[in-house]
Each structure stands twice: as structure tokens, then as C-alpha cells.
Amino acid sequence: MRGIMVGVASVAALALAAPRIFLRTMRAVRKSVAEWQKKRKLRRMLRRIGSIRHLERGISADRTTTERLLLAVGARKSGTQEWTLNKRARP
């Protein structure tokens, strides 16, 4: 009888936790899609401009996020405020 009670309790706990798990998963998916779109936009913007200020404004992000995404797409700093895309990283 005790085993059945533990099984029922764990099913009930899972049923209560399922909406939170689902919401966290959906948030993570939304965040990854948003970052993918920002990276794509940064790649296109880097062909024309390389100023960090313009890149930040273009993707509506702060400097640390912009620099993290630039490094993720394979860009490198060419000056104090300028970024360029590595030749190998271009699609």
C-alpha cells in the first residue's frame, strides 16, 4: 500500500510541476530563437558598419550582450570600438 501512495504522490507532484517545466522550456526556446535572429542581423550589419554603438542599437541589446553575440558569430575587434567579421565565418 505504501508503494502505491508514493507512486500517486510522485504523479501528483509531476502534474503540479509540468506547467512550470513547460513554461521554462518555452522561455528557453524563445530566447534561443531571439538570439539566433540577433546573430543573423549582426552578420548582415557587419558587412556595412562595424561600430559597436550602431550594432547595439541595431539589435536593441546592451554592450555585453552585443559583444557576446559578436564573438559567437566569429567577429573580432579591429579597434577600440570597431568589429569585423572573420573571412572564415562568412556563410
Secondary structure, 3 states (H helix, E strand, C coil): CHHHHHHHHHHHHHHHHHHHHHHHHHHHHHHHHHHHHHHHHHHHHHCCCCEHHHHHHHHCCCHHHHHHHHHHHCEEECCCCEEEECHHHCC
